[in-house]
Amino acid sequence: MMSGHTVRDSRVSSTGALKEGINIVWGGRPEILGERNGKIIVRFEDTRNKKVVVNEYDMVVLAPSAKPVNDMSKLSKILSISLDRVGFVRTDPANPTLTTRPGIFVAGSAGGPRDISESVVTGLAAAIQAIRYASPGVIEEEKYEETIEPYPIRVGGVFVCHCGTNIAGVADVPALVEAAKQMPDVVHAEDLQFACAKSSLDRITEVIKEKKLNRVVVASCSPPVTHLRFFQDAARRAGLNPYLVEMTNIRNLDTWVHNDRKVATEKAKDMIRMAVARFITWCRYRQ
């Protein structure tokens, strides 16, 4: 949303904003070019008219928008569930995975705008509730025997995620892999397109078994509270104690912060180096 005039009342609604002289623009890649005569000069892509525009404004407010998919109304009729006034699946305020029909659960942005972490959490919650609904009772966790000796020899593996272009679009992933191979006690390093995808998790399990890795570092995205458990499960399936898996968030804390490829790459190397150092320290402590 870009303002052509200063808002006189901060309580003005979106409808009232138009009457107040606010100019709402659907655009992308906005760039502040500077100021002229007290006005902010903005260049952006007008996505509706498909052209690049340069305008002057008193104030600029960036408001990234999210809207439901076009077929959501059709899906709601098939499943007999209600939608909210915007078009997202209507959910219980106390439980964002419950829809208006028992047995139908929702996760991710189908129930409203959500980031990756929220989508992961609601996905897990919806899956658990669906299992309990289909088969009421206690869900028993699969048991795996720890067959890989954690010490005294350290055998480390590093897996670097591309995360689409979120990481690879800024940092030099191949350079990170090569740097990891030179770190102490690291015997294997490779890159993965999406480390949290099932195929990648299966790959991590496979490599741990094949190389007998007893330390694992995953350099990927999101806080460990949402993604670490996936990598721990992959280690557990391979026979490795899941608490011997380290995760470092080189997306949120690096490539989303730095636009400079060289700076982001060097910082990611340091973050991986620190994660590797943690598993070395842990092994020495245990000895």
VMD Tcl script that draws the C-alpha trace (Angstrom):
set ca {
  {0.00 0.00 0.00}
  {1.47 3.35 -0.97}
  {0.24 6.63 0.42}
  {-0.23 9.63 -1.82}
  {-1.37 11.77 1.11}
  {-0.68 11.78 4.82}
  {-3.33 9.93 6.85}
  {-5.04 12.32 9.27}
  {-6.47 9.55 11.49}
  {-4.59 6.31 12.18}
  {-7.92 4.55 12.82}
  {-9.03 4.93 9.19}
  {-10.15 1.56 7.71}
  {-9.02 0.25 4.33}
  {-12.29 1.45 2.79}
  {-12.03 4.79 4.50}
  {-8.37 5.02 3.49}
  {-9.37 5.39 -0.15}
  {-11.66 8.29 0.77}
  {-8.79 9.86 2.70}
  {-6.68 9.96 -0.44}
  {-4.59 6.84 0.10}
  {-3.37 5.25 -3.12}
  {-3.34 1.43 -2.88}
  {-1.08 -0.15 -5.47}
  {-0.62 -3.84 -6.28}
  {3.04 -4.02 -7.08}
  {6.33 -5.74 -6.55}
  {10.04 -5.02 -5.98}
  {9.59 -1.52 -4.53}
  {12.73 0.60 -4.28}
  {13.16 3.93 -2.51}
  {15.21 6.13 -4.86}
  {15.48 9.15 -2.57}
  {13.64 12.36 -1.73}
  {12.67 15.45 -3.70}
  {10.90 18.51 -2.34}
  {9.87 16.61 0.78}
  {8.43 13.71 -1.24}
  {9.63 10.10 -1.27}
  {10.55 8.87 -4.76}
  {9.55 5.24 -5.26}
  {10.12 2.91 -8.19}
  {8.07 -0.29 -8.34}
  {6.45 -2.79 -10.66}
  {2.74 -2.19 -11.19}
  {1.71 -5.84 -11.50}
  {-1.82 -5.07 -12.71}
  {-0.73 -2.81 -15.54}
  {2.52 -4.73 -16.10}
  {4.84 -1.76 -16.14}
  {7.53 -0.11 -14.02}
  {6.38 3.10 -12.36}
  {8.24 5.93 -10.62}
  {6.07 8.13 -8.39}
  {6.38 10.60 -5.52}
  {4.60 10.00 -2.20}
  {4.25 11.62 1.22}
  {4.46 8.25 2.92}
  {5.04 4.66 1.83}
  {3.69 1.60 3.65}
  {4.73 -1.82 2.34}
  {1.97 -4.34 3.01}
  {2.77 -7.80 1.56}
  {-0.54 -9.48 0.84}
  {-1.73 -13.08 0.82}
  {-4.98 -14.36 -0.58}
  {-6.70 -17.78 -0.84}
  {-6.31 -19.87 -3.98}
  {-9.03 -19.46 -6.59}
  {-10.43 -22.97 -6.12}
  {-10.93 -22.64 -2.36}
  {-14.69 -22.07 -2.68}
  {-15.02 -25.17 -4.84}
  {-13.03 -27.23 -2.33}
  {-15.15 -25.94 0.56}
  {-18.31 -27.20 -1.16}
  {-16.79 -30.63 -1.81}
  {-15.69 -30.97 1.82}
  {-18.73 -29.19 3.29}
  {-16.63 -26.75 5.30}
  {-17.09 -23.02 5.79}
  {-14.82 -20.20 4.68}
  {-14.22 -16.89 6.41}
  {-15.13 -13.57 4.87}
  {-11.77 -13.36 3.07}
  {-11.97 -16.86 1.60}
  {-9.66 -18.85 3.85}
  {-10.88 -21.98 5.66}
  {-12.81 -20.99 8.78}
  {-11.18 -22.44 11.90}
  {-11.76 -22.63 15.63}
  {-10.03 -19.62 17.30}
  {-8.85 -21.93 20.10}
  {-7.50 -24.54 17.67}
  {-6.39 -23.23 14.24}
  {-6.41 -26.73 12.71}
  {-10.11 -27.47 13.39}
  {-12.58 -26.66 10.62}
  {-16.37 -26.41 10.86}
  {-16.71 -30.11 10.00}
  {-15.48 -32.84 12.40}
  {-12.73 -34.97 10.90}
  {-11.56 -32.30 8.45}
  {-8.40 -30.51 9.58}
  {-6.47 -27.65 8.01}
  {-2.82 -26.64 8.06}
  {-0.56 -24.00 6.64}
  {-1.84 -21.01 4.68}
  {-5.12 -22.70 3.78}
  {-6.40 -21.35 7.10}
  {-4.87 -17.90 6.69}
  {-1.51 -16.20 6.02}
  {1.27 -18.11 7.81}
  {5.05 -18.27 7.62}
  {7.10 -21.47 7.27}
  {7.44 -22.09 11.01}
  {3.70 -21.71 11.62}
  {2.94 -23.94 8.63}
  {5.22 -26.69 9.98}
  {3.65 -26.52 13.44}
  {0.06 -26.56 12.16}
  {0.95 -29.37 9.74}
  {2.21 -31.55 12.58}
  {-0.80 -30.65 14.74}
  {-3.28 -31.44 11.96}
  {-1.59 -34.78 11.21}
  {-1.69 -35.86 14.86}
  {-5.33 -34.86 15.25}
  {-6.28 -36.66 12.03}
  {-4.59 -39.86 13.26}
  {-6.34 -39.64 16.61}
  {-9.68 -38.97 14.96}
  {-9.33 -41.95 12.61}
  {-8.00 -44.28 15.30}
  {-8.67 -43.02 18.84}
  {-6.15 -44.14 21.41}
  {-2.50 -43.81 22.25}
  {-0.03 -43.16 19.42}
  {3.09 -45.20 20.07}
  {6.37 -43.78 18.88}
  {8.48 -46.06 16.70}
  {11.46 -47.55 18.50}
  {14.91 -47.54 16.96}
  {18.00 -49.18 18.39}
  {21.11 -47.01 18.68}
  {23.73 -49.03 16.84}
  {26.29 -46.33 16.05}
  {28.91 -45.80 18.76}
  {29.05 -42.06 19.62}
  {32.66 -42.04 20.84}
  {35.66 -42.08 21.13}
  {36.22 -41.56 17.39}
  {34.43 -38.56 15.89}
  {32.96 -39.15 12.44}
  {31.14 -36.02 11.30}
  {28.81 -35.28 8.43}
  {27.58 -31.87 7.19}
  {24.49 -31.34 5.03}
  {23.91 -27.90 3.49}
  {20.43 -27.00 2.25}
  {19.74 -24.84 -0.82}
  {16.26 -23.95 0.50}
  {15.31 -23.05 -3.07}
  {16.84 -19.63 -3.65}
  {16.45 -18.56 -0.02}
  {19.96 -19.79 0.76}
  {21.48 -20.73 -2.60}
  {20.31 -17.48 -4.17}
  {22.61 -15.53 -1.86}
  {25.32 -17.80 -0.40}
  {27.64 -20.00 -2.45}
  {26.42 -23.45 -1.40}
  {29.14 -25.47 -3.24}
  {31.75 -23.33 -1.48}
  {30.11 -24.08 1.87}
  {30.26 -27.81 1.17}
  {33.94 -27.64 0.21}
  {34.74 -25.59 3.31}
  {32.91 -28.12 5.51}
  {34.99 -30.96 4.07}
  {38.13 -29.25 5.42}
  {36.80 -28.89 8.96}
  {38.11 -31.15 11.77}
  {36.55 -34.61 12.04}
  {34.22 -34.05 9.05}
  {34.42 -37.06 6.74}
  {31.41 -36.27 4.57}
  {29.70 -33.09 3.31}
  {27.07 -32.59 0.64}
  {24.30 -30.22 -0.40}
  {20.57 -30.93 -0.51}
  {17.93 -29.00 -2.43}
  {15.42 -29.09 0.43}
  {16.84 -30.76 3.52}
  {13.44 -31.14 5.22}
  {11.88 -32.97 2.23}
  {11.30 -36.72 2.68}
  {13.77 -37.64 -0.07}
  {16.47 -35.55 1.62}
  {15.72 -36.97 5.06}
  {15.99 -40.47 3.60}
  {19.31 -39.44 2.07}
  {20.60 -38.24 5.46}
  {19.58 -41.57 7.03}
  {21.31 -43.46 4.21}
  {24.58 -41.53 4.53}
  {24.67 -41.89 8.32}
  {24.37 -45.65 7.94}
  {26.84 -45.90 5.06}
  {29.54 -43.65 6.59}
  {28.82 -44.64 10.20}
  {28.52 -40.95 11.08}
  {28.29 -40.27 14.79}
  {27.97 -36.48 14.49}
  {25.69 -34.62 12.07}
  {25.34 -30.91 11.27}
  {22.51 -29.62 9.08}
  {22.90 -26.08 7.78}
  {19.44 -25.05 6.65}
  {16.51 -22.78 7.47}
  {14.11 -21.99 10.30}
  {14.62 -22.16 14.07}
  {15.58 -25.61 15.44}
  {12.33 -25.70 17.41}
  {10.45 -26.37 14.15}
  {12.87 -28.29 11.93}
  {15.44 -30.00 14.15}
  {13.12 -32.89 15.02}
  {12.98 -33.96 11.35}
  {16.76 -34.35 11.21}
  {16.80 -36.04 14.60}
  {14.26 -38.58 13.36}
  {16.44 -39.26 10.30}
  {19.39 -39.92 12.63}
  {17.29 -42.12 14.90}
  {16.25 -44.28 11.95}
  {19.92 -44.77 11.09}
  {20.73 -45.95 14.62}
  {22.30 -42.68 15.82}
  {21.40 -40.90 19.05}
  {19.20 -38.00 17.82}
  {20.81 -35.59 20.26}
  {24.05 -35.86 18.31}
  {22.49 -33.80 15.51}
  {23.29 -30.07 15.38}
  {21.38 -27.56 13.29}
  {22.47 -24.08 12.24}
  {20.05 -21.62 10.68}
  {21.96 -20.06 7.78}
  {18.81 -18.69 6.17}
  {17.06 -16.54 8.80}
  {20.30 -15.51 10.48}
  {22.41 -15.06 7.35}
  {21.06 -15.06 3.80}
  {17.91 -13.22 4.82}
  {20.11 -10.61 6.50}
  {22.92 -10.08 4.00}
  {22.49 -9.29 0.32}
  {26.23 -9.49 -0.35}
  {27.13 -12.97 -1.65}
  {30.68 -12.90 -0.30}
  {29.64 -11.69 3.15}
  {26.78 -14.21 3.39}
  {29.01 -17.09 2.28}
  {31.75 -16.28 4.79}
  {29.25 -15.89 7.61}
  {27.63 -19.24 6.71}
  {31.07 -20.89 6.81}
  {31.58 -19.51 10.32}
  {28.15 -20.71 11.45}
  {28.84 -24.23 10.13}
  {32.29 -24.16 11.72}
  {30.73 -23.29 15.10}
  {28.20 -26.11 14.78}
  {30.98 -28.58 13.97}
  {32.97 -27.29 16.95}
  {30.01 -27.97 19.24}
  {29.92 -31.68 18.42}
  {33.70 -31.94 18.85}
  {33.46 -30.27 22.28}
  {30.61 -32.55 23.29}
  {32.65 -35.63 22.41}
  {35.66 -34.42 24.40}
  {33.43 -33.70 27.38}
  {31.98 -37.21 27.31}
  {35.47 -38.72 27.17}
}
mol new
graphics top color blue
foreach p $ca { graphics top sphere $p radius 0.5 }
foreach p [lrange $ca 0 end-1] q [lrange $ca 1 end] { graphics top cylinder $p $q radius 0.2 }
display resetview
